Amino acid sequence: MCLALPARVVALLPDQQALVELGGVRKPVDIALVPEARVGDHVVVHVGHAIGLIDPEEAARTLALFAELDALGQDTAGDRP
């Protein structure tokens, strides 16, 4: 399974890189596939590469769904052997 997460661009770096933030964690990612990305934009990140731009509202909805899934997983973790 592949997973891509929305993250907010907080700084543009040299060499087609950007610093993104997700959940308080900041990480450099490659933005060669989305050279139009600017500070404040939300990008979809997969294995260290921004693979597309995403609307801020859609990014918030996606992150909320991931938080719900995490909460459900936490609730059922005690049920596993």
mmCIF file of the N, C-alpha and C atoms, coordinates in Angstrom:
data_MODEL
# 
_entry.id   MODEL 
# 
loop_
_atom_site.group_PDB 
_atom_site.id 
_atom_site.type_symbol 
_atom_site.label_atom_id 
_atom_site.label_alt_id 
_atom_site.label_comp_id 
_atom_site.label_asym_id 
_atom_site.label_entity_id 
_atom_site.label_seq_id 
_atom_site.pdbx_PDB_ins_code 
_atom_site.Cartn_x 
_atom_site.Cartn_y 
_atom_site.Cartn_z 
_atom_site.occupancy 
_atom_site.B_iso_or_equiv 
_atom_site.pdbx_formal_charge 
_atom_site.auth_seq_id 
_atom_site.auth_comp_id 
_atom_site.auth_asym_id 
_atom_site.auth_atom_id 
_atom_site.pdbx_PDB_model_num 
ATOM 1   N N  . MET A 1 1  ? 0.845   -1.176  0.000  1.00 0.00 ? 1  MET A N  1 
ATOM 2   C CA . MET A 1 1  ? 0.000   0.000   0.000  1.00 0.00 ? 1  MET A CA 1 
ATOM 3   C C  . MET A 1 1  ? 0.890   1.238   0.000  1.00 0.00 ? 1  MET A C  1 
ATOM 4   N N  . CYS A 1 2  ? 0.509   2.204   -0.790 1.00 0.00 ? 2  CYS A N  1 
ATOM 5   C CA . CYS A 1 2  ? 1.217   3.484   -0.841 1.00 0.00 ? 2  CYS A CA 1 
ATOM 6   C C  . CYS A 1 2  ? 0.397   4.515   -0.084 1.00 0.00 ? 2  CYS A C  1 
ATOM 7   N N  . LEU A 1 3  ? 1.103   5.420   0.560  1.00 0.00 ? 3  LEU A N  1 
ATOM 8   C CA . LEU A 1 3  ? 0.426   6.444   1.333  1.00 0.00 ? 3  LEU A CA 1 
ATOM 9   C C  . LEU A 1 3  ? 1.063   7.792   1.035  1.00 0.00 ? 3  LEU A C  1 
ATOM 10  N N  . ALA A 1 4  ? 0.234   8.773   0.743  1.00 0.00 ? 4  ALA A N  1 
ATOM 11  C CA . ALA A 1 4  ? 0.696   10.141  0.528  1.00 0.00 ? 4  ALA A CA 1 
ATOM 12  C C  . ALA A 1 4  ? -0.091  11.031  1.476  1.00 0.00 ? 4  ALA A C  1 
ATOM 13  N N  . LEU A 1 5  ? 0.585   11.983  2.075  1.00 0.00 ? 5  LEU A N  1 
ATOM 14  C CA . LEU A 1 5  ? -0.034  12.857  3.075  1.00 0.00 ? 5  LEU A CA 1 
ATOM 15  C C  . LEU A 1 5  ? 0.060   14.318  2.655  1.00 0.00 ? 5  LEU A C  1 
ATOM 16  N N  . PRO A 1 6  ? -0.961  15.096  2.965  1.00 0.00 ? 6  PRO A N  1 
ATOM 17  C CA . PRO A 1 6  ? -0.872  16.527  2.697  1.00 0.00 ? 6  PRO A CA 1 
ATOM 18  C C  . PRO A 1 6  ? -0.001  17.219  3.746  1.00 0.00 ? 6  PRO A C  1 
ATOM 19  N N  . ALA A 1 7  ? 0.810   18.147  3.292  1.00 0.00 ? 7  ALA A N  1 
ATOM 20  C CA . ALA A 1 7  ? 1.666   18.911  4.197  1.00 0.00 ? 7  ALA A CA 1 
ATOM 21  C C  . ALA A 1 7  ? 1.737   20.347  3.681  1.00 0.00 ? 7  ALA A C  1 
ATOM 22  N N  . ARG A 1 8  ? 1.986   21.281  4.587  1.00 0.00 ? 8  ARG A N  1 
ATOM 23  C CA . ARG A 1 8  ? 2.041   22.707  4.231  1.00 0.00 ? 8  ARG A CA 1 
ATOM 24  C C  . ARG A 1 8  ? 3.485   23.121  3.983  1.00 0.00 ? 8  ARG A C  1 
ATOM 25  N N  . VAL A 1 9  ? 3.715   23.823  2.899  1.00 0.00 ? 9  VAL A N  1 
ATOM 26  C CA . VAL A 1 9  ? 5.048   24.336  2.572  1.00 0.00 ? 9  VAL A CA 1 
ATOM 27  C C  . VAL A 1 9  ? 5.338   25.531  3.476  1.00 0.00 ? 9  VAL A C  1 
ATOM 28  N N  . VAL A 1 10 ? 6.435   25.450  4.232  1.00 0.00 ? 10 VAL A N  1 
ATOM 29  C CA . VAL A 1 10 ? 6.792   26.555  5.128  1.00 0.00 ? 10 VAL A CA 1 
ATOM 30  C C  . VAL A 1 10 ? 8.003   27.340  4.634  1.00 0.00 ? 10 VAL A C  1 
ATOM 31  N N  . ALA A 1 11 ? 8.770   26.750  3.718  1.00 0.00 ? 11 ALA A N  1 
ATOM 32  C CA . ALA A 1 11 ? 9.926   27.468  3.161  1.00 0.00 ? 11 ALA A CA 1 
ATOM 33  C C  . ALA A 1 11 ? 10.347  26.799  1.863  1.00 0.00 ? 11 ALA A C  1 
ATOM 34  N N  . LEU A 1 12 ? 10.818  27.602  0.936  1.00 0.00 ? 12 LEU A N  1 
ATOM 35  C CA . LEU A 1 12 ? 11.414  27.072  -0.281 1.00 0.00 ? 12 LEU A CA 1 
ATOM 36  C C  . LEU A 1 12 ? 12.914  27.018  -0.074 1.00 0.00 ? 12 LEU A C  1 
ATOM 37  N N  . LEU A 1 13 ? 13.519  25.923  -0.472 1.00 0.00 ? 13 LEU A N  1 
ATOM 38  C CA . LEU A 1 13 ? 14.945  25.692  -0.284 1.00 0.00 ? 13 LEU A CA 1 
ATOM 39  C C  . LEU A 1 13 ? 15.616  25.587  -1.650 1.00 0.00 ? 13 LEU A C  1 
ATOM 40  N N  . PRO A 1 14 ? 16.934  25.647  -1.682 1.00 0.00 ? 14 PRO A N  1 
ATOM 41  C CA . PRO A 1 14 ? 17.632  25.489  -2.967 1.00 0.00 ? 14 PRO A CA 1 
ATOM 42  C C  . PRO A 1 14 ? 17.447  24.077  -3.543 1.00 0.00 ? 14 PRO A C  1 
ATOM 43  N N  . ASP A 1 15 ? 17.779  23.944  -4.813 1.00 0.00 ? 15 ASP A N  1 
ATOM 44  C CA . ASP A 1 15 ? 17.817  22.644  -5.488 1.00 0.00 ? 15 ASP A CA 1 
ATOM 45  C C  . ASP A 1 15 ? 16.476  21.926  -5.508 1.00 0.00 ? 15 ASP A C  1 
ATOM 46  N N  . GLN A 1 16 ? 15.423  22.655  -5.839 1.00 0.00 ? 16 GLN A N  1 
ATOM 47  C CA . GLN A 1 16 ? 14.075  22.096  -5.971 1.00 0.00 ? 16 GLN A CA 1 
ATOM 48  C C  . GLN A 1 16 ? 13.620  21.359  -4.709 1.00 0.00 ? 16 GLN A C  1 
ATOM 49  N N  . GLN A 1 17 ? 13.892  21.980  -3.568 1.00 0.00 ? 17 GLN A N  1 
ATOM 50  C CA . GLN A 1 17 ? 13.489  21.434  -2.283 1.00 0.00 ? 17 GLN A CA 1 
ATOM 51  C C  . GLN A 1 17 ? 12.584  22.442  -1.572 1.00 0.00 ? 17 GLN A C  1 
ATOM 52  N N  . ALA A 1 18 ? 11.757  21.918  -0.686 1.00 0.00 ? 18 ALA A N  1 
ATOM 53  C CA . ALA A 1 18 ? 10.925  22.773  0.159  1.00 0.00 ? 18 ALA A CA 1 
ATOM 54  C C  . ALA A 1 18 ? 10.883  22.156  1.545  1.00 0.00 ? 18 ALA A C  1 
ATOM 55  N N  . LEU A 1 19 ? 10.719  22.997  2.542  1.00 0.00 ? 19 LEU A N  1 
ATOM 56  C CA . LEU A 1 19 ? 10.513  22.530  3.905  1.00 0.00 ? 19 LEU A CA 1 
ATOM 57  C C  . LEU A 1 19 ? 9.012   22.482  4.121  1.00 0.00 ? 19 LEU A C  1 
ATOM 58  N N  . VAL A 1 20 ? 8.502   21.298  4.495  1.00 0.00 ? 20 VAL A N  1 
ATOM 59  C CA . VAL A 1 20 ? 7.063   21.152  4.724  1.00 0.00 ? 20 VAL A CA 1 
ATOM 60  C C  . VAL A 1 20 ? 6.830   20.810  6.185  1.00 0.00 ? 20 VAL A C  1 
ATOM 61  N N  . GLU A 1 21 ? 5.610   21.081  6.637  1.00 0.00 ? 21 GLU A N  1 
ATOM 62  C CA . GLU A 1 21 ? 5.234   20.792  8.020  1.00 0.00 ? 21 GLU A CA 1 
ATOM 63  C C  . GLU A 1 21 ? 3.968   19.954  8.036  1.00 0.00 ? 21 GLU A C  1 
ATOM 64  N N  . LEU A 1 22 ? 3.997   18.928  8.862  1.00 0.00 ? 22 LEU A N  1 
ATOM 65  C CA . LEU A 1 22 ? 2.832   18.075  9.061  1.00 0.00 ? 22 LEU A CA 1 
ATOM 66  C C  . LEU A 1 22 ? 2.829   17.623  10.511 1.00 0.00 ? 22 LEU A C  1 
ATOM 67  N N  . GLY A 1 23 ? 1.800   18.005  11.230 1.00 0.00 ? 23 GLY A N  1 
ATOM 68  C CA . GLY A 1 23 ? 1.688   17.587  12.625 1.00 0.00 ? 23 GLY A CA 1 
ATOM 69  C C  . GLY A 1 23 ? 2.821   18.078  13.498 1.00 0.00 ? 23 GLY A C  1 
ATOM 70  N N  . GLY A 1 24 ? 3.336   19.260  13.198 1.00 0.00 ? 24 GLY A N  1 
ATOM 71  C CA . GLY A 1 24 ? 4.422   19.822  13.992 1.00 0.00 ? 24 GLY A CA 1 
ATOM 72  C C  . GLY A 1 24 ? 5.807   19.343  13.585 1.00 0.00 ? 24 GLY A C  1 
ATOM 73  N N  . VAL A 1 25 ? 5.874   18.426  12.640 1.00 0.00 ? 25 VAL A N  1 
ATOM 74  C CA . VAL A 1 25 ? 7.158   17.912  12.150 1.00 0.00 ? 25 VAL A CA 1 
ATOM 75  C C  . VAL A 1 25 ? 7.493   18.618  10.848 1.00 0.00 ? 25 VAL A C  1 
ATOM 76  N N  . ARG A 1 26 ? 8.714   19.107  10.771 1.00 0.00 ? 26 ARG A N  1 
ATOM 77  C CA . ARG A 1 26 ? 9.184   19.768  9.553  1.00 0.00 ? 26 ARG A CA 1 
ATOM 78  C C  . ARG A 1 26 ? 10.215  18.882  8.867  1.00 0.00 ? 26 ARG A C  1 
ATOM 79  N N  . LYS A 1 27 ? 10.088  18.811  7.538  1.00 0.00 ? 27 LYS A N  1 
ATOM 80  C CA . LYS A 1 27 ? 10.951  17.910  6.791  1.00 0.00 ? 27 LYS A CA 1 
ATOM 81  C C  . LYS A 1 27 ? 11.187  18.483  5.400  1.00 0.00 ? 27 LYS A C  1 
ATOM 82  N N  . PRO A 1 28 ? 12.409  18.378  4.884  1.00 0.00 ? 28 PRO A N  1 
ATOM 83  C CA . PRO A 1 28 ? 12.638  18.806  3.504  1.00 0.00 ? 28 PRO A CA 1 
ATOM 84  C C  . PRO A 1 28 ? 12.109  17.750  2.533  1.00 0.00 ? 28 PRO A C  1 
ATOM 85  N N  . VAL A 1 29 ? 11.491  18.200  1.451  1.00 0.00 ? 29 VAL A N  1 
ATOM 86  C CA . VAL A 1 29 ? 11.006  17.300  0.410  1.00 0.00 ? 29 VAL A CA 1 
ATOM 87  C C  . VAL A 1 29 ? 11.383  17.859  -0.948 1.00 0.00 ? 29 VAL A C  1 
ATOM 88  N N  . ASP A 1 30 ? 11.453  16.987  -1.919 1.00 0.00 ? 30 ASP A N  1 
ATOM 89  C CA . ASP A 1 30 ? 11.737  17.373  -3.292 1.00 0.00 ? 30 ASP A CA 1 
ATOM 90  C C  . ASP A 1 30 ? 10.454  17.923  -3.929 1.00 0.00 ? 30 ASP A C  1 
ATOM 91  N N  . ILE A 1 31 ? 10.536  19.062  -4.599 1.00 0.00 ? 31 ILE A N  1 
ATOM 92  C CA . ILE A 1 31 ? 9.359   19.642  -5.250 1.00 0.00 ? 31 ILE A CA 1 
ATOM 93  C C  . ILE A 1 31 ? 9.526   19.717  -6.769 1.00 0.00 ? 31 ILE A C  1 
ATOM 94  N N  . ALA A 1 32 ? 10.377  18.888  -7.329 1.00 0.00 ? 32 ALA A N  1 
ATOM 95  C CA . ALA A 1 32 ? 10.600  18.917  -8.776 1.00 0.00 ? 32 ALA A CA 1 
ATOM 96  C C  . ALA A 1 32 ? 9.315   18.655  -9.554 1.00 0.00 ? 32 ALA A C  1 
ATOM 97  N N  . LEU A 1 33 ? 8.409   17.845  -9.003 1.00 0.00 ? 33 LEU A N  1 
ATOM 98  C CA . LEU A 1 33 ? 7.155   17.538  -9.700 1.00 0.00 ? 33 LEU A CA 1 
ATOM 99  C C  . LEU A 1 33 ? 6.105   18.632  -9.542 1.00 0.00 ? 33 LEU A C  1 
ATOM 100 N N  . VAL A 1 34 ? 6.311   19.542  -8.598 1.00 0.00 ? 34 VAL A N  1 
ATOM 101 C CA . VAL A 1 34 ? 5.390   20.673  -8.393 1.00 0.00 ? 34 VAL A CA 1 
ATOM 102 C C  . VAL A 1 34 ? 6.194   21.964  -8.214 1.00 0.00 ? 34 VAL A C  1 
ATOM 103 N N  . PRO A 1 35 ? 6.905   22.373  -9.262 1.00 0.00 ? 35 PRO A N  1 
ATOM 104 C CA . PRO A 1 35 ? 7.756   23.563  -9.146 1.00 0.00 ? 35 PRO A CA 1 
ATOM 105 C C  . PRO A 1 35 ? 6.966   24.843  -8.882 1.00 0.00 ? 35 PRO A C  1 
ATOM 106 N N  . GLU A 1 36 ? 5.638   24.801  -9.096 1.00 0.00 ? 36 GLU A N  1 
ATOM 107 C CA . GLU A 1 36 ? 4.802   25.981  -8.837 1.00 0.00 ? 36 GLU A CA 1 
ATOM 108 C C  . GLU A 1 36 ? 4.461   26.144  -7.361 1.00 0.00 ? 36 GLU A C  1 
ATOM 109 N N  . ALA A 1 37 ? 4.847   25.183  -6.510 1.00 0.00 ? 37 ALA A N  1 
ATOM 110 C CA . ALA A 1 37 ? 4.540   25.251  -5.074 1.00 0.00 ? 37 ALA A CA 1 
ATOM 111 C C  . ALA A 1 37 ? 5.192   26.482  -4.449 1.00 0.00 ? 37 ALA A C  1 
ATOM 112 N N  . ARG A 1 38 ? 4.435   27.156  -3.600 1.00 0.00 ? 38 ARG A N  1 
ATOM 113 C CA . ARG A 1 38 ? 4.897   28.358  -2.906 1.00 0.00 ? 38 ARG A CA 1 
ATOM 114 C C  . ARG A 1 38 ? 4.644   28.207  -1.415 1.00 0.00 ? 38 ARG A C  1 
ATOM 115 N N  . VAL A 1 39 ? 5.313   29.033  -0.621 1.00 0.00 ? 39 VAL A N  1 
ATOM 116 C CA . VAL A 1 39 ? 5.112   29.034  0.831  1.00 0.00 ? 39 VAL A CA 1 
ATOM 117 C C  . VAL A 1 39 ? 3.626   29.249  1.119  1.00 0.00 ? 39 VAL A C  1 
ATOM 118 N N  . GLY A 1 40 ? 3.086   28.413  1.991  1.00 0.00 ? 40 GLY A N  1 
ATOM 119 C CA . GLY A 1 40 ? 1.681   28.476  2.352  1.00 0.00 ? 40 GLY A CA 1 
ATOM 120 C C  . GLY A 1 40 ? 0.822   27.480  1.591  1.00 0.00 ? 40 GLY A C  1 
ATOM 121 N N  . ASP A 1 41 ? 1.322   26.973  0.454  1.00 0.00 ? 41 ASP A N  1 
ATOM 122 C CA . ASP A 1 41 ? 0.591   25.960  -0.298 1.00 0.00 ? 41 ASP A CA 1 
ATOM 123 C C  . ASP A 1 41 ? 0.605   24.637  0.453  1.00 0.00 ? 41 ASP A C  1 
ATOM 124 N N  . HIS A 1 42 ? -0.361  23.796  0.128  1.00 0.00 ? 42 HIS A N  1 
ATOM 125 C CA . HIS A 1 42 ? -0.381  22.424  0.628  1.00 0.00 ? 42 HIS A CA 1 
ATOM 126 C C  . HIS A 1 42 ? -0.021  21.498  -0.524 1.00 0.00 ? 42 HIS A C  1 
ATOM 127 N N  . VAL A 1 43 ? 0.868   20.567  -0.255 1.00 0.00 ? 43 VAL A N  1 
ATOM 128 C CA . VAL A 1 43 ? 1.285   19.592  -1.251 1.00 0.00 ? 43 VAL A CA 1 
ATOM 129 C C  . VAL A 1 43 ? 1.026   18.191  -0.715 1.00 0.00 ? 43 VAL A C  1 
ATOM 130 N N  . VAL A 1 44 ? 0.857   17.252  -1.635 1.00 0.00 ? 44 VAL A N  1 
ATOM 131 C CA . VAL A 1 44 ? 0.720   15.852  -1.265 1.00 0.00 ? 44 VAL A CA 1 
ATOM 132 C C  . VAL A 1 44 ? 2.118   15.251  -1.324 1.00 0.00 ? 44 VAL A C  1 
ATOM 133 N N  . VAL A 1 45 ? 2.562   14.639  -0.215 1.00 0.00 ? 45 VAL A N  1 
ATOM 134 C CA . VAL A 1 45 ? 3.930   14.134  -0.111 1.00 0.00 ? 45 VAL A CA 1 
ATOM 135 C C  . VAL A 1 45 ? 3.925   12.617  -0.045 1.00 0.00 ? 45 VAL A C  1 
ATOM 136 N N  . HIS A 1 46 ? 4.764   12.016  -0.893 1.00 0.00 ? 46 HIS A N  1 
ATOM 137 C CA . HIS A 1 46 ? 4.944   10.565  -0.912 1.00 0.00 ? 46 HIS A CA 1 
ATOM 138 C C  . HIS A 1 46 ? 6.436   10.282  -0.944 1.00 0.00 ? 46 HIS A C  1 
ATOM 139 N N  . VAL A 1 47 ? 6.909   9.539   0.020  1.00 0.00 ? 47 VAL A N  1 
ATOM 140 C CA . VAL A 1 47 ? 8.322   9.149   0.175  1.00 0.00 ? 47 VAL A CA 1 
ATOM 141 C C  . VAL A 1 47 ? 9.304   10.287  -0.156 1.00 0.00 ? 47 VAL A C  1 
ATOM 142 N N  . GLY A 1 48 ? 9.083   11.425  0.469  1.00 0.00 ? 48 GLY A N  1 
ATOM 143 C CA . GLY A 1 48 ? 10.021  12.532  0.343  1.00 0.00 ? 48 GLY A CA 1 
ATOM 144 C C  . GLY A 1 48 ? 9.869   13.392  -0.892 1.00 0.00 ? 48 GLY A C  1 
ATOM 145 N N  . HIS A 1 49 ? 8.812   13.161  -1.660 1.00 0.00 ? 49 HIS A N  1 
ATOM 146 C CA . HIS A 1 49 ? 8.581   13.932  -2.877 1.00 0.00 ? 49 HIS A CA 1 
ATOM 147 C C  . HIS A 1 49 ? 7.178   14.525  -2.854 1.00 0.00 ? 49 HIS A C  1 
ATOM 148 N N  . ALA A 1 50 ? 7.085   15.812  -3.137 1.00 0.00 ? 50 ALA A N  1 
ATOM 149 C CA . ALA A 1 50 ? 5.776   16.429  -3.323 1.00 0.00 ? 50 ALA A CA 1 
ATOM 150 C C  . ALA A 1 50 ? 5.300   16.007  -4.703 1.00 0.00 ? 50 ALA A C  1 
ATOM 151 N N  . ILE A 1 51 ? 4.117   15.391  -4.759 1.00 0.00 ? 51 ILE A N  1 
ATOM 152 C CA . ILE A 1 51 ? 3.638   14.863  -6.035 1.00 0.00 ? 51 ILE A CA 1 
ATOM 153 C C  . ILE A 1 51 ? 2.454   15.644  -6.595 1.00 0.00 ? 51 ILE A C  1 
ATOM 154 N N  . GLY A 1 52 ? 1.994   16.647  -5.859 1.00 0.00 ? 52 GLY A N  1 
ATOM 155 C CA . GLY A 1 52 ? 0.898   17.471  -6.351 1.00 0.00 ? 52 GLY A CA 1 
ATOM 156 C C  . GLY A 1 52 ? 0.484   18.511  -5.337 1.00 0.00 ? 52 GLY A C  1 
ATOM 157 N N  . LEU A 1 53 ? -0.219  19.518  -5.832 1.00 0.00 ? 53 LEU A N  1 
ATOM 158 C CA . LEU A 1 53 ? -0.798  20.529  -4.944 1.00 0.00 ? 53 LEU A CA 1 
ATOM 159 C C  . LEU A 1 53 ? -2.170  20.050  -4.502 1.00 0.00 ? 53 LEU A C  1 
ATOM 160 N N  . ILE A 1 54 ? -2.606  20.493  -3.323 1.00 0.00 ? 54 ILE A N  1 
ATOM 161 C CA . ILE A 1 54 ? -3.919  20.140  -2.816 1.00 0.00 ? 54 ILE A CA 1 
ATOM 162 C C  . ILE A 1 54 ? -4.547  21.378  -2.182 1.00 0.00 ? 54 ILE A C  1 
ATOM 163 N N  . ASP A 1 55 ? -5.833  21.512  -2.342 1.00 0.00 ? 55 ASP A N  1 
ATOM 164 C CA . ASP A 1 55 ? -6.593  22.604  -1.764 1.00 0.00 ? 55 ASP A CA 1 
ATOM 165 C C  . ASP A 1 55 ? -6.488  22.538  -0.230 1.00 0.00 ? 55 ASP A C  1 
ATOM 166 N N  . PRO A 1 56 ? -6.321  23.673  0.463  1.00 0.00 ? 56 PRO A N  1 
ATOM 167 C CA . PRO A 1 56 ? -6.184  23.657  1.926  1.00 0.00 ? 56 PRO A CA 1 
ATOM 168 C C  . PRO A 1 56 ? -7.351  22.986  2.649  1.00 0.00 ? 56 PRO A C  1 
ATOM 169 N N  . GLU A 1 57 ? -8.562  23.184  2.141  1.00 0.00 ? 57 GLU A N  1 
ATOM 170 C CA . GLU A 1 57 ? -9.721  22.561  2.786  1.00 0.00 ? 57 GLU A CA 1 
ATOM 171 C C  . GLU A 1 57 ? -9.685  21.042  2.613  1.00 0.00 ? 57 GLU A C  1 
ATOM 172 N N  . GLU A 1 58 ? -9.300  20.591  1.425  1.00 0.00 ? 58 GLU A N  1 
ATOM 173 C CA . GLU A 1 58 ? -9.188  19.143  1.185  1.00 0.00 ? 58 GLU A CA 1 
ATOM 174 C C  . GLU A 1 58 ? -8.073  18.552  2.040  1.00 0.00 ? 58 GLU A C  1 
ATOM 175 N N  . ALA A 1 59 ? -6.974  19.290  2.199  1.00 0.00 ? 59 ALA A N  1 
ATOM 176 C CA . ALA A 1 59 ? -5.879  18.829  3.058  1.00 0.00 ? 59 ALA A CA 1 
ATOM 177 C C  . ALA A 1 59 ? -6.381  18.656  4.493  1.00 0.00 ? 59 ALA A C  1 
ATOM 178 N N  . ALA A 1 60 ? -7.153  19.626  4.983  1.00 0.00 ? 60 ALA A N  1 
ATOM 179 C CA . ALA A 1 60 ? -7.685  19.547  6.353  1.00 0.00 ? 60 ALA A CA 1 
ATOM 180 C C  . ALA A 1 60 ? -8.630  18.356  6.503  1.00 0.00 ? 60 ALA A C  1 
ATOM 181 N N  . ARG A 1 61 ? -9.488  18.132  5.497  1.00 0.00 ? 61 ARG A N  1 
ATOM 182 C CA . ARG A 1 61 ? -10.410 16.990  5.560  1.00 0.00 ? 61 ARG A CA 1 
ATOM 183 C C  . ARG A 1 61 ? -9.647  15.665  5.559  1.00 0.00 ? 61 ARG A C  1 
ATOM 184 N N  . THR A 1 62 ? -8.637  15.577  4.728  1.00 0.00 ? 62 THR A N  1 
ATOM 185 C CA . THR A 1 62 ? -7.835  14.351  4.651  1.00 0.00 ? 62 THR A CA 1 
ATOM 186 C C  . THR A 1 62 ? -7.128  14.082  5.971  1.00 0.00 ? 62 THR A C  1 
ATOM 187 N N  . LEU A 1 63 ? -6.527  15.113  6.549  1.00 0.00 ? 63 LEU A N  1 
ATOM 188 C CA . LEU A 1 63 ? -5.836  14.926  7.823  1.00 0.00 ? 63 LEU A CA 1 
ATOM 189 C C  . LEU A 1 63 ? -6.809  14.563  8.935  1.00 0.00 ? 63 LEU A C  1 
ATOM 190 N N  . ALA A 1 64 ? -8.022  15.123  8.894  1.00 0.00 ? 64 ALA A N  1 
ATOM 191 C CA . ALA A 1 64 ? -9.037  14.772  9.895  1.00 0.00 ? 64 ALA A CA 1 
ATOM 192 C C  . ALA A 1 64 ? -9.434  13.305  9.765  1.00 0.00 ? 64 ALA A C  1 
ATOM 193 N N  . LEU A 1 65 ? -9.538  12.812  8.544  1.00 0.00 ? 65 LEU A N  1 
ATOM 194 C CA . LEU A 1 65 ? -9.856  11.395  8.346  1.00 0.00 ? 65 LEU A CA 1 
ATOM 195 C C  . LEU A 1 65 ? -8.740  10.494  8.876  1.00 0.00 ? 65 LEU A C  1 
ATOM 196 N N  . PHE A 1 66 ? -7.496  10.873  8.624  1.00 0.00 ? 66 PHE A N  1 
ATOM 197 C CA . PHE A 1 66 ? -6.378  10.094  9.166  1.00 0.00 ? 66 PHE A CA 1 
ATOM 198 C C  . PHE A 1 66 ? -6.403  10.103  10.690 1.00 0.00 ? 66 PHE A C  1 
ATOM 199 N N  . ALA A 1 67 ? -6.747  11.226  11.295 1.00 0.00 ? 67 ALA A N  1 
ATOM 200 C CA . ALA A 1 67 ? -6.834  11.305  12.758 1.00 0.00 ? 67 ALA A CA 1 
ATOM 201 C C  . ALA A 1 67 ? -7.938  10.391  13.279 1.00 0.00 ? 67 ALA A C  1 
ATOM 202 N N  . GLU A 1 68 ? -9.074  10.343  12.576 1.00 0.00 ? 68 GLU A N  1 
ATOM 203 C CA . GLU A 1 68 ? -10.158 9.438   12.970 1.00 0.00 ? 68 GLU A CA 1 
ATOM 204 C C  . GLU A 1 68 ? -9.719  7.982   12.884 1.00 0.00 ? 68 GLU A C  1 
ATOM 205 N N  . LEU A 1 69 ? -9.039  7.632   11.803 1.00 0.00 ? 69 LEU A N  1 
ATOM 206 C CA . LEU A 1 69 ? -8.546  6.260   11.656 1.00 0.00 ? 69 LEU A CA 1 
ATOM 207 C C  . LEU A 1 69 ? -7.563  5.908   12.769 1.00 0.00 ? 69 LEU A C  1 
ATOM 208 N N  . ASP A 1 70 ? -6.696  6.848   13.101 1.00 0.00 ? 70 ASP A N  1 
ATOM 209 C CA . ASP A 1 70 ? -5.739  6.616   14.181 1.00 0.00 ? 70 ASP A CA 1 
ATOM 210 C C  . ASP A 1 70 ? -6.467  6.402   15.502 1.00 0.00 ? 70 ASP A C  1 
ATOM 211 N N  . ALA A 1 71 ? -7.483  7.208   15.772 1.00 0.00 ? 71 ALA A N  1 
ATOM 212 C CA . ALA A 1 71 ? -8.248  7.073   17.013 1.00 0.00 ? 71 ALA A CA 1 
ATOM 213 C C  . ALA A 1 71 ? -8.957  5.724   17.059 1.00 0.00 ? 71 ALA A C  1 
ATOM 214 N N  . LEU A 1 72 ? -9.515  5.297   15.945 1.00 0.00 ? 72 LEU A N  1 
ATOM 215 C CA . LEU A 1 72 ? -10.161 3.984   15.901 1.00 0.00 ? 72 LEU A CA 1 
ATOM 216 C C  . LEU A 1 72 ? -9.146  2.878   16.155 1.00 0.00 ? 72 LEU A C  1 
ATOM 217 N N  . GLY A 1 73 ? -7.975  3.018   15.587 1.00 0.00 ? 73 GLY A N  1 
ATOM 218 C CA . GLY A 1 73 ? -6.919  2.031   15.803 1.00 0.00 ? 73 GLY A CA 1 
ATOM 219 C C  . GLY A 1 73 ? -6.489  1.982   17.253 1.00 0.00 ? 73 GLY A C  1 
ATOM 220 N N  . GLN A 1 74 ? -6.419  3.137   17.892 1.00 0.00 ? 74 GLN A N  1 
ATOM 221 C CA . GLN A 1 74 ? -6.045  3.195   19.307 1.00 0.00 ? 74 GLN A CA 1 
ATOM 222 C C  . GLN A 1 74 ? -7.111  2.540   20.168 1.00 0.00 ? 74 GLN A C  1 
ATOM 223 N N  . ASP A 1 75 ? -8.380  2.750   19.815 1.00 0.00 ? 75 ASP A N  1 
ATOM 224 C CA . ASP A 1 75 ? -9.492  2.185   20.579 1.00 0.00 ? 75 ASP A CA 1 
ATOM 225 C C  . ASP A 1 75 ? -9.519  0.672   20.507 1.00 0.00 ? 75 ASP A C  1 
ATOM 226 N N  . THR A 1 76 ? -9.098  0.105   19.386 1.00 0.00 ? 76 THR A N  1 
ATOM 227 C CA . THR A 1 76 ? -9.170  -1.353  19.230 1.00 0.00 ? 76 THR A CA 1 
ATOM 228 C C  . THR A 1 76 ? -7.837  -2.033  19.492 1.00 0.00 ? 76 THR A C  1 
ATOM 229 N N  . ALA A 1 77 ? -6.799  -1.293  19.790 1.00 0.00 ? 77 ALA A N  1 
ATOM 230 C CA . ALA A 1 77 ? -5.474  -1.894  20.009 1.00 0.00 ? 77 ALA A CA 1 
ATOM 231 C C  . ALA A 1 77 ? -5.484  -2.869  21.171 1.00 0.00 ? 77 ALA A C  1 
ATOM 232 N N  . GLY A 1 78 ? -6.274  -2.603  22.188 1.00 0.00 ? 78 GLY A N  1 
ATOM 233 C CA . GLY A 1 78 ? -6.338  -3.505  23.336 1.00 0.00 ? 78 GLY A CA 1 
ATOM 234 C C  . GLY A 1 78 ? -7.081  -4.781  23.049 1.00 0.00 ? 78 GLY A C  1 
ATOM 235 N N  . ASP A 1 79 ? -7.813  -4.841  21.950 1.00 0.00 ? 79 ASP A N  1 
ATOM 236 C CA . ASP A 1 79 ? -8.578  -6.035  21.574 1.00 0.00 ? 79 ASP A CA 1 
ATOM 237 C C  . ASP A 1 79 ? -7.721  -7.077  20.879 1.00 0.00 ? 79 ASP A C  1 
ATOM 238 N N  . ARG A 1 80 ? -6.519  -6.709  20.472 1.00 0.00 ? 80 ARG A N  1 
ATOM 239 C CA . ARG A 1 80 ? -5.661  -7.641  19.724 1.00 0.00 ? 80 ARG A CA 1 
ATOM 240 C C  . ARG A 1 80 ? -4.898  -8.549  20.676 1.00 0.00 ? 80 ARG A C  1 
ATOM 241 N N  . PRO A 1 81 ? -4.661  -9.780  20.233 1.00 0.00 ? 81 PRO A N  1 
ATOM 242 C CA . PRO A 1 81 ? -3.873  -10.718 21.072 1.00 0.00 ? 81 PRO A CA 1 
ATOM 243 C C  . PRO A 1 81 ? -2.412  -10.331 21.117 1.00 0.00 ? 81 PRO A C  1 
# 
